[in-house]
C-alpha cells in the first residue's frame, strides 16, 4: 500500500488480498491523519473532511505464488528483491547503538510533537523537520561526539506567533531538553530560516510514501537501497531484510566485535 497527499486529498494505492470488508481503508487513513494533527485545512489537511481516493487491487497472481508457493506452508517467499543495509555504532547510546546525530534529530521532532499534542505549545503545527550536526573525535577507532556543532529546526506554526517566541521556545523547551548540556558548546541554532512557515503539510507540499527513506533509517550514516519501509508487510524485503540487517549489525557491535558495523 502506498499513500499520496496533496491539499485536501489523500490517495491510497496498492495491492493487497485484504478486502474492504476486513479493513476500512478510508477510516484508517482519516484516523491516521487526525492522529498526526491534520485536523483542519489551516493545518494543511482536514482528516475528517478531506477527499480519500482508493485504487486498491488484489495482489498479482505471480507475486502471490512466489510469496506463498513454498514447499513448507510455514515459510514465506519474498515478493521482490533488492539491496538492504543495516548499521550500528557504539558512539553514544549503548542501548540503541544508533548514530547519535540522527537519534537527537528524531528526539527533537518527538518532543515537538509531545508539546503540540499536550497543548503546552499551542502554536506548533504538524509539519516539521530537524537536523543535528555533531563534531566528533576518533579514539582508538571509536567515534566519540564532543559537541553539537549546530541544530536546525523548521516547524510549521500558527500565523499569530512571532519568530522571537518560536526561537526562544524551541531552543529552551526542545533543544536544551533533548541535547546533553555537556555537548552544547558554542552551538549554532538555526530556527525557521525561511522566516515564516505558517502554511505547511499537504497544503504546501505533496507527500508520498518513501520520500524520506534516509530519515527513516540512519540519517545519512549508511547507504540505502531505495526501498521504503512504510506500507509493506514482511514479505517485502525492503522492510524485513532491512530490519534483520540492522539486527545483525547491532548484535555485532553489542558483542564488541566492532565499534561500527555496516551489513
C-alpha positions in Angstrom: 0.0 0.0 0.0 1.2 3.5 -0.9 -0.1 6.9 0.1 0.0 10.3 -1.5 -1.3 13.5 -0.1 -1.8 17.0 -1.6 -4.0 19.8 -0.5 -7.2 18.2 1.0 -6.8 14.9 -0.8 -5.4 11.5 0.3 -4.8 8.8 -2.3 -4.4 5.2 -1.3 -2.9 2.9 -3.9 -1.6 -0.7 -3.8 -2.1 -4.4 -4.0 -3.5 -6.5 -1.1 -5.5 -9.6 -0.6 -7.2 -8.0 2.4 -10.7 -6.8 1.4 -12.6 -3.7 2.3 -14.9 -5.9 4.4 -11.9 -6.7 6.6 -10.3 -3.3 6.8 -12.0 0.1 6.3 -9.1 1.7 4.4 -10.7 5.2 4.3 -11.4 5.2 8.0 -7.9 4.1 8.7 -6.4 6.9 6.6 -8.7 9.6 8.2 -7.9 8.4 11.7 -4.1 8.4 11.0 -4.3 12.0 9.5 -6.2 13.2 12.6 -3.8 11.4 15.0 -0.9 13.2 13.4 -2.6 16.5 13.9 -4.0 17.3 10.4 -7.5 18.2 11.7 -8.2 21.3 9.6 -7.4 22.9 6.3 -5.4 25.6 8.1 -3.1 22.9 9.4 -2.6 21.6 5.9 -5.2 18.8 5.7 -8.6 18.0 7.3 -8.6 14.3 8.0 -12.3 14.3 8.8 -13.5 16.1 5.7 -10.8 15.6 3.1 -11.3 13.5 -0.1 -10.0 9.9 0.0 -9.3 8.2 -3.3 -8.8 4.4 -3.3 -7.1 2.5 -6.0 -6.6 -0.9 -4.3 -6.5 -4.2 -6.2 -5.6 -7.8 -5.5 -2.0 -8.8 -5.4 -0.7 -10.1 -8.8 -1.0 -13.9 -9.0 2.6 -14.4 -9.9 3.8 -12.4 -6.9 1.4 -14.2 -4.7 2.6 -17.6 -6.0 6.3 -16.6 -5.2 5.3 -15.5 -1.7 3.0 -18.4 -0.7 4.1 -21.2 -3.0 6.8 -22.6 -0.8 7.1 -26.3 0.0 6.7 -25.7 3.7 3.5 -23.8 4.4 5.1 -22.1 7.4 7.7 -20.5 5.1 7.1 -17.3 3.1 8.9 -16.3 0.0 9.8 -12.7 -0.9 7.6 -10.7 -3.2 10.6 -8.7 -4.6 14.3 -8.4 -4.4 16.7 -5.5 -3.6 19.7 -4.4 -1.6 19.1 -3.7 2.1 21.5 -2.2 4.7 21.9 -2.4 8.5 24.0 -0.1 10.6 25.0 0.2 14.2 27.5 2.2 16.2 28.7 2.5 19.8 29.4 6.2 19.6 27.0 7.2 22.3 23.8 5.3 23.3 24.8 1.8 24.3 21.2 0.6 24.2 20.1 1.8 20.8 23.6 1.7 19.1 22.2 4.3 16.7 24.0 7.3 15.1 23.7 9.9 17.8 23.2 12.9 15.4 20.2 11.1 13.8 18.9 10.0 17.2 18.9 13.5 18.5 17.2 14.9 15.5 14.4 12.3 15.9 14.0 13.1 19.6 13.7 16.8 18.8 10.8 16.1 16.5 9.2 13.7 19.1 9.5 16.4 21.7 7.8 19.0 19.5 5.0 16.5 18.8 4.6 16.0 22.5 4.4 19.7 23.2 1.9 20.1 20.4 -0.4 17.2 21.4 -0.4 18.2 25.0 -1.3 21.8 24.2 1.7 23.1 26.1 2.9 24.9 22.9 -0.4 25.5 21.1 1.1 27.4 18.1 3.0 24.4 16.9 1.6 22.6 13.8 2.3 19.1 12.4 4.8 19.8 9.6 8.3 20.0 11.0 11.9 18.8 10.4 15.2 18.9 12.2 18.9 18.2 11.7 21.7 17.9 14.2 25.4 18.1 13.2 27.9 16.8 15.7 31.6 17.3 16.0 33.5 14.0 16.6 36.9 12.9 17.6 38.3 9.4 17.0 39.7 7.4 19.9 41.2 4.0 19.2 38.9 3.6 16.2 35.8 4.7 18.0 33.8 7.8 17.1 33.0 10.0 20.1 30.8 13.1 19.9 32.4 16.1 21.6 29.9 18.8 20.8 26.8 19.8 18.9 28.1 21.9 16.1 24.6 23.2 15.1 20.9 22.4 15.3 18.3 23.2 12.6 14.6 23.2 13.2 12.0 24.2 10.7 8.5 23.9 12.0 5.0 24.9 10.9 3.3 27.4 13.2 0.1 29.4 13.6 0.2 32.8 11.9 0.0 34.9 15.1 3.2 33.7 16.8 6.4 35.8 16.2 9.8 34.5 15.3 11.4 35.6 18.6 8.9 33.4 20.5 9.4 30.5 18.2 13.2 30.7 18.5 13.2 31.1 22.3 10.7 28.3 22.9 12.4 25.8 20.6 15.8 26.4 22.0 14.8 26.3 25.7 12.0 23.8 25.7 13.1 21.4 23.0 16.8 21.6 22.1 18.2 22.1 25.6 15.9 19.4 26.9 16.9 16.8 24.3 20.6 17.5 23.8 23.0 16.8 26.6 24.2 20.0 28.3 27.8 18.9 28.0 27.6 18.8 24.2 26.0 22.3 23.8 29.3 24.1 23.4 29.3 27.2 21.1 26.3 25.6 19.3 24.7 27.4 16.4 20.9 27.4 16.4 19.2 27.7 13.1 15.4 28.1 13.7 12.9 28.5 10.8 15.5 30.1 8.5 12.8 30.7 5.8 11.3 33.3 8.2 7.7 32.2 8.0 6.2 28.7 8.0 2.5 29.1 8.6 1.4 27.2 5.6 2.5 23.5 5.7 1.6 19.9 5.3 0.0 18.7 2.1 -1.4 22.2 1.5 2.2 23.4 0.9 4.0 20.3 -0.3 2.8 17.0 -1.7 3.6 13.9 0.5 4.4 10.5 -0.8 5.3 7.1 0.7 9.1 6.7 0.6 10.2 10.3 0.2 12.1 10.2 3.4 13.9 6.9 3.3 17.2 8.3 4.6 15.4 10.0 7.5 13.6 6.7 8.2 16.9 4.8 8.5 20.2 6.3 9.7 20.2 10.0 8.7 22.8 9.6 6.0 25.3 7.5 8.0 24.7 4.4 5.9 23.8 3.6 2.3 20.2 2.9 1.3 18.9 0.5 -1.3 15.9 2.8 -2.2 13.1 0.8 -0.8 10.7 2.4 1.8 9.9 0.6 5.0 6.3 2.0 5.1 3.4 0.4 3.5 4.9 -3.1 3.3 4.3 -6.4 5.1 7.3 -8.7 6.0 7.2 -10.5 2.6 8.7 -7.3 1.2 12.4 -7.5 1.9 12.5 -3.6 1.9 11.2 -3.9 5.4 12.0 -7.4 6.8 15.6 -7.7 5.4 16.4 -4.1 6.4 15.2 -4.9 10.0 17.3 -8.1 10.0 20.4 -6.4 8.7 20.0 -3.9 11.5 19.6 -6.7 14.0 22.8 -8.4 12.8 24.8 -5.1 12.8 23.5 -4.2 16.3 24.4 -7.7 17.6 28.0 -7.5 16.3 28.5 -4.1 17.9 26.9 -5.2 21.2 29.2 -8.2 21.2 32.1 -5.7 21.0 33.4 -7.2 17.8 33.5 -3.7 16.2 32.7 -0.1 17.1 30.7 0.4 13.9 29.2 -2.1 11.5 27.6 -1.8 8.1 25.8 -5.0 6.9 
